[in-house]
C-alpha cells in the first residue's frame, strides 16, 4: 500500500477532476425539498461529513483506495464503488443510531449519492475508470450500493424482501429520471483541491 502522499500526488498528476459541491453545482437552481426539517438536514450533513472524513482521512484513504483498486480488478468499478459506499453508509448509520438519530431511506439515498460521487472521483483520478464512462459507472454503482446495503439490512432483519425489492425499484426510478447522472464529478475545485492544498 502506498503512503497517502504518493496516491494524492498520483491523483494530481493524472489530472484528477476537481469536485466542488458536485450535487449543488450539477443540480444548479434546483430548489431544496420543502419537506426537509432543519433536524433532518443536520443529520444528513453529519452523515455526509462523516462519510467524507472516512474517505479522505489520512488514516483511511490508503485502505479505501486499495479496496477500490482490488474490487475493481476482481468485480469491476461499479461493484467496487457500490460495496465501499454501502460499507461507509452502514458505518455512518451505526454512528447516527448510537447518537439516537434515525436515518430514513431518503436521507440514506441522498447521502449514498454523494458518497458514490466521491468514490467515483477517486477511481477516475486513479485511472480505474475512463472519464467518458463516469455516468454509466455512477448509475451502476448506485444500483450495486443499494443492492449490497439492502442485502445486509435483510440479513440483519432491518427490512423485508419486499422492502428490498421496492428500494431497488426506487433506485432504478431515481436513476431513470436522471437524478443520479448529474452527481458525477464535474470539475471546479472542492474536495480534491482542498485535500491537495489547491
QUIMO-V887378 format. One record per residue. N is the residue number from 1. RES is the residue in three letters. OMEGA is omega in degrees with one decimal (* if undefined). Layout:
n = {N:N}
res = {RES:RES}
omega = {OMEGA:OMEGA}
This chain:
n = {1:2:3:4:5:6:7:8:9:10:11:12:13:14:15:16:17:18:19:20:21:22:23:24:25:26:27:28:29:30:31:32:33:34:35:36:37:38:39:40:41:42:43:44:45:46:47:48:49:50:51:52:53:54:55:56:57:58:59:60:61:62:63:64:65:66:67:68:69:70:71:72:73:74:75:76:77:78:79:80:81:82:83:84:85:86:87:88:89:90:91:92:93:94:95:96:97:98:99:100:101:102:103:104:105:106:107:108:109:110:111:112:113:114:115:116:117:118:119:120:121:122:123:124:125:126:127:128:129:130:131:132:133:134:135:136:137:138:139:140:141:142:143:144:145:146:147:148:149:150:151:152:153:154:155:156:157:158:159:160:161:162:163:164:165:166:167:168:169:170:171:172:173:174:175:176:177:178:179:180:181:182:183:184:185:186:187:188:189:190:191:192:193:194:195:196:197:198}
res = {UNK:UNK:UNK:UNK:UNK:UNK:UNK:UNK:UNK:UNK:UNK:UNK:UNK:UNK:UNK:UNK:UNK:UNK:UNK:UNK:UNK:UNK:UNK:UNK:UNK:UNK:UNK:UNK:UNK:UNK:UNK:UNK:UNK:UNK:UNK:UNK:UNK:UNK:UNK:UNK:UNK:UNK:UNK:UNK:UNK:UNK:UNK:UNK:UNK:UNK:UNK:UNK:UNK:UNK:UNK:UNK:UNK:UNK:UNK:UNK:UNK:UNK:UNK:UNK:UNK:UNK:UNK:UNK:UNK:UNK:UNK:UNK:UNK:UNK:UNK:UNK:UNK:UNK:UNK:UNK:UNK:UNK:UNK:UNK:UNK:UNK:UNK:UNK:UNK:UNK:UNK:UNK:UNK:UNK:UNK:UNK:UNK:UNK:UNK:UNK:UNK:UNK:UNK:UNK:UNK:UNK:UNK:UNK:UNK:UNK:UNK:UNK:UNK:UNK:UNK:UNK:UNK:UNK:UNK:UNK:UNK:UNK:UNK:UNK:UNK:UNK:UNK:UNK:UNK:UNK:UNK:UNK:UNK:UNK:UNK:UNK:UNK:UNK:UNK:UNK:UNK:UNK:UNK:UNK:UNK:UNK:UNK:UNK:UNK:UNK:UNK:UNK:UNK:UNK:UNK:UNK:UNK:UNK:UNK:UNK:UNK:UNK:UNK:UNK:UNK:UNK:UNK:UNK:UNK:UNK:UNK:UNK:UNK:UNK:UNK:UNK:UNK:UNK:UNK:UNK:UNK:UNK:UNK:UNK:UNK:UNK:UNK:UNK:UNK:UNK:UNK:UNK:UNK:UNK:UNK:UNK:UNK:UNK}
omega = {-179.0:173.6:-177.0:-176.2:178.8:179.3:179.1:177.8:179.2:-179.1:179.3:-178.3:-178.7:176.3:-179.5:175.7:179.9:-174.6:170.7:173.6:-171.7:-178.6:-178.6:-178.6:-175.1:-178.3:-175.1:177.1:179.2:-177.9:175.6:178.2:-178.0:-177.3:178.5:179.0:176.4:178.9:178.0:179.1:179.6:178.2:178.5:-179.8:179.7:179.2:-178.3:178.8:177.3:178.6:178.4:177.6:177.3:-177.0:-169.7:179.6:177.2:179.9:-173.3:-176.6:179.6:-179.9:178.7:179.1:178.7:177.4:178.6:178.6:-177.8:-179.3:177.6:177.9:-175.0:-170.4:178.6:-174.8:-179.5:176.6:-178.3:-178.6:-178.3:179.5:-178.6:178.2:179.5:179.8:178.1:179.4:177.4:177.8:179.5:176.7:178.1:177.9:-179.8:-179.6:175.6:178.9:178.6:-178.7:-179.9:177.4:178.8:-174.9:-179.8:178.5:179.0:178.4:-178.9:177.8:178.2:178.1:178.1:179.6:179.0:179.1:179.1:179.8:176.1:177.9:-179.4:-176.9:175.2:179.8:179.8:178.3:-179.3:177.6:176.9:177.9:-179.4:-177.7:-173.5:-175.7:179.2:-179.3:177.4:-178.5:179.2:179.6:177.0:177.9:178.7:179.9:178.4:179.3:-177.2:178.8:179.4:178.1:177.8:177.4:178.6:178.6:-178.9:-179.9:180.0:-177.9:175.7:175.1:178.8:179.5:177.7:179.2:178.8:178.9:177.9:178.9:178.4:179.2:178.5:175.8:177.1:-179.1:179.4:177.7:-180.0:-178.1:-178.0:-174.1:-177.0:-174.9:-179.1:-179.4:-173.1:-178.1:173.2:175.0:175.5:-170.1:-177.8:-179.6:-179.2:179.3:179.9:178.8:-176.6:*}
